[in-house]
Amino acid sequence: MARRTLTLDNAVAAELAGSGDSVLRALRERTTSKVHLRGNLLTLEGDDGEMDEAARLVDEMVGLIENGHEVEPDTLDSVTNAIQSSRRPAEVLDDVIWRNRNTRVVPKTVNQKLYVDSIRENTVTFGIGPAGTGKTFLAVAMAAAALIEGEVQRIILTRPAVEAGESLGFLPGDLQAKVDPYLRPLFDALYDMLDPDRVNGYFDRGVIEVAPLAFMRGRTLNDAFVILDEAQNTTPEQMKMFLTRLGFNSKMVVTGDITQVDLPKDRDSGLIVVKDILTGIDDVSFIRFGGADVVRHRLVQRIVAAYGEHAERESPE
């Protein structure tokens, strides 16, 4: 067994250990080498290939710390994902999409970086992938940044009102009470980005609008950042209706998970059909997320992978 010792700056060593050695423990979990930290000396033990991988991971973490990044155990997932994709971690994690008080939103995986770059560069972006990959959250962050920077005059957030076989008419209360369960995730993302008083003011003035997809019919959406969430529950006709609402100086982001379609079995999902129709069209981009992009609790990533494996076993040849 070979051994390699790295001498670190004292402050860097403290950051690399993390609060209660949390980062160090995560580093040990993510490498097959043995990792020891004594003072400012980091020792790696293992075969040459194992140590090379561990040393690369440590070097990238040290570089982030030296450039002012606050590293956490989850940062190792981001660094590992970038290395596996032959990208520099700093290239991903230095892209600050949104900053407000204690909120700092950055891509955490290479696919998330591709997603936000696509939103910047294209008029229409589709983000397709499992739960927890940041599709909606990042889109709302991009929308908030575009609004504050004056790139658009309003934000429009919409979802199809299709959930587990229920419909708006069967829910109690007025229209706002009826749509609230469907649109709550969008409200939550907004309040994560902006101060509640500012959000409420935007709602009052119509700068931010949150409404069911049916309310989009017949409109032309100019100077707007428009997000269609849970798009797997649109029909092909609804998807066409939504996309043709696009106006001048607007962006559209369409997000969804094609493995969680709640439409009746005899109805096609507009999100599945649209890829065959629009692939190759200029200014339209499709970004695919996978299990490695899940940035919620680590168990969510394992759940997504287990469901994917089950679907493969159950699907016909």
Secondary structure, 3 states (H helix, E strand, C coil): CEEEEEECCHHHHHHHHCHHHHHHHHHHHCCCCEEEEECCEEEEEECHHHHHHHHHHHHHHHHHHHCCCCCCHHHHHHHHHHHHCCCCHHHHHCCCCEEECCEEECCCCHHHHHHHHHHHHCCEEEEECCCCCCHHHHHHHHHHHHHHCCCCCEEEEEECCCECCECHHHCCCCHHHHHHHHHHHHHHHHHHHCCHHHHHHHHHHCCEEEEEHHHHCCCCECCEEEEECCHHHCCHHHHHHHHCCECCCCEEEEEECCCCCCCCCCCCCHHHHHHHHHCCCCCEEEEECCHHHCCCCHHHHHHHHHHHHHHHHHCCC
